[in-house]
Amino acid sequence: MPIELRWFRDVDLSIKADDETVWRFCQERGYLLLTGNRTTKDGVDSLEMTVRRLIEPTSLPVLTISNLKRIQSDPAYCRRCAEQLIEIVVDLEERYRDITRLYLS
């Protein structure tokens, strides 16, 4: 199964876009949003609160790398995250719709 990684610049999305805009953009295009572990300090504007407010039965989950810095320094951790990502993509339709967030660790 081919997986294509797209950066904000690849899809003409501003890196300054708010979390709701990014989430809606991904949902509308069927993109899985892969992000580092973000806090909810932005309150109602945070990604977590956006997802909780807007999730529907057909929504795609947000995939969150639990320790983004570790990806770069620990090859075994990076491999585990990549393997979990592949498992999620393979089972996406059967198991992971209507789930707000999945953590890769």
HELIX and SHEET records of a PDB file:
HELIX    1   1 PHE A    8  VAL A   11  5                                   4    
HELIX    2   2 ASP A   19  ARG A   29  1                                  11    
HELIX    3   3 GLY A   43  ASP A   45  5                                   3    
HELIX    4   4 LEU A   47  LEU A   54  1                                   8    
HELIX    5   5 LEU A   68  SER A   73  1                                   6    
HELIX    6   6 PRO A   75  VAL A   90  1                                  16    
HELIX    7   7 LEU A   92  TYR A   96  3                                   5    
SHEET    1   A 3 LEU A  33  GLY A  36  0                                        
SHEET    2   A 3 VAL A  62  ILE A  65  1                                        
SHEET    3   A 3 ARG A 101  LEU A 104  1                                        
END                                                                             
